[in-house]
Amino acid sequence: MFRTLALIAALAPAALAPAAALAEPVNIRPDVMSLTVPTETGPVEISRIQDTAHELDGEWARTSRECPNFCIQPMVPAPGVTPIGELELMGFLQDPDVVVIDGRVRPDFEGGAIPGAINVPYTEAADRLGALGCEPDFDGWICNGADVKSVALYCNGPWCGQSPTAARRMIEAGFPAEKIYYYRGGMQAWRGLGLTVTGD
């Protein structure tokens, strides 16, 4: 009986301490709490949600979508394209030689996107290669100059075919596959890690 009371007394201060004081910070990496990326409206800080009880809800919590419209996409959507993860994408957001492209339709982009990404809907990707340094040609584009930027594409998640379609259309139009990076996790993985989203 006395041992039980002593144990309760010893644990009481910890039980009464605020949860925030006991929690470790939710970093991006052990040595990186946040990073700042340039956007069209000014710098934006990307960090993770600090509430360790936070959970996804609504559309982003769904695990199953009908196929063939929402089938799981391959890791490499076309030969020569390089798959990347969140840390690589964050590095590209800070690299002026890489354009991060949200390949989703405009309403999806306006509903929340990765800060610093520009919206080029997958239906327009092959028509807007001039903005990446390509020159127009009779049969498509010439994209072999030193000024041609690399791109990192993403869309809604591993089940979203919009950015893989954009990559394939860009390659067919003359854009070099080795200059395309694909973040397959997309918005579902980005939100699942509690990372900053425009509009949130």
CORCOR-V24311 format. One record per residue. SS is DSSP state (alpha for helix, beta for strand, coil for the rest). PHI is phi in whole degrees, 0 to 359 (999 if undefined). D_FIRST is the distance of its C-alpha to the first C-alpha in Angstrom with 1 decimal. Layout:
BEGIN
ss:phi:d_first
SS:PHI:D_FIRST
SS:PHI:D_FIRST
END
This chain:
BEGIN
ss:phi:d_first
coil:999:0.0
alpha:295:3.8
alpha:296:5.4
alpha:297:5.2
alpha:296:6.4
alpha:295:8.7
alpha:295:10.0
alpha:296:10.8
alpha:295:12.4
alpha:291:14.3
alpha:275:15.6
alpha:304:16.6
alpha:299:19.9
alpha:293:21.0
alpha:292:20.3
alpha:272:22.4
coil:292:25.2
coil:298:28.4
alpha:300:29.0
alpha:298:32.5
alpha:290:31.2
alpha:271:29.1
coil:281:31.9
coil:280:34.7
coil:294:38.2
coil:266:39.9
coil:274:43.0
coil:284:46.1
beta:224:45.8
coil:306:43.6
coil:256:46.3
beta:228:47.6
coil:277:45.9
coil:200:49.1
beta:215:52.9
beta:251:55.8
beta:238:58.7
coil:284:62.1
coil:225:62.9
coil:296:66.0
coil:255:64.3
coil:117:62.9
coil:296:60.0
beta:230:56.7
beta:271:53.4
beta:258:51.7
coil:214:47.9
beta:255:45.0
coil:300:42.9
coil:274:39.9
coil:282:37.6
coil:287:35.6
coil:261:35.0
coil:296:38.8
coil:226:40.4
coil:289:44.0
coil:218:45.3
alpha:65:48.6
alpha:303:51.5
alpha:283:49.7
alpha:270:46.8
coil:295:49.3
coil:256:49.2
coil:230:52.3
coil:228:55.9
coil:293:59.0
coil:251:61.3
coil:266:64.2
coil:294:63.8
coil:230:60.3
coil:284:60.2
coil:295:58.2
coil:273:60.5
coil:291:61.3
coil:297:59.9
coil:241:63.5
coil:287:65.6
coil:201:68.9
coil:305:70.1
coil:95:69.7
coil:282:67.0
beta:257:63.9
beta:284:60.4
coil:224:58.0
coil:248:54.4
alpha:297:52.8
alpha:296:53.1
alpha:295:56.7
alpha:298:57.4
alpha:298:55.9
alpha:298:58.2
alpha:293:61.1
alpha:298:60.3
coil:260:61.0
coil:259:64.1
coil:293:67.4
coil:269:69.1
beta:235:66.8
beta:254:66.8
beta:271:63.7
beta:245:64.9
beta:272:63.0
coil:274:65.2
coil:279:63.9
coil:296:66.0
alpha:305:66.1
alpha:301:63.8
alpha:295:61.0
alpha:300:61.5
alpha:292:61.5
coil:279:58.2
coil:135:56.5
coil:218:57.4
coil:282:56.6
coil:302:57.6
coil:96:60.9
coil:280:62.1
beta:252:65.4
beta:267:66.2
coil:231:68.9
coil:308:68.7
coil:305:69.3
coil:288:72.5
coil:250:73.9
alpha:303:72.7
alpha:286:75.9
alpha:268:78.0
coil:244:76.3
alpha:288:76.6
alpha:300:79.0
alpha:290:76.0
alpha:260:74.6
coil:103:77.9
coil:277:79.8
beta:251:83.5
beta:294:84.9
beta:221:87.1
coil:302:89.2
coil:260:86.8
beta:148:83.5
beta:223:82.4
beta:254:83.0
coil:234:79.7
coil:239:80.5
coil:279:80.9
coil:293:78.8
coil:273:77.7
coil:288:76.0
coil:276:72.3
beta:278:69.5
beta:230:67.3
beta:240:63.8
beta:256:63.5
beta:209:60.6
coil:216:60.1
coil:282:57.3
coil:165:55.5
coil:299:56.0
coil:260:57.6
coil:264:60.0
coil:264:63.6
alpha:291:65.0
alpha:288:64.7
alpha:299:65.6
alpha:295:68.7
alpha:301:69.5
alpha:299:69.3
alpha:296:71.7
alpha:293:74.1
alpha:297:74.1
alpha:296:74.9
alpha:299:77.7
coil:278:79.2
coil:118:79.4
coil:282:76.1
coil:290:74.9
alpha:302:71.9
alpha:290:70.7
alpha:259:70.2
beta:250:67.8
beta:243:64.0
beta:236:61.9
coil:265:58.4
coil:296:57.5
coil:301:54.0
alpha:55:55.7
alpha:295:54.0
alpha:293:51.4
alpha:290:50.0
alpha:300:50.6
alpha:292:48.6
alpha:298:46.0
coil:268:45.3
coil:69:45.0
beta:276:48.2
coil:303:50.4
coil:232:52.9
coil:299:55.9
coil:86:55.5
coil:276:51.6
END
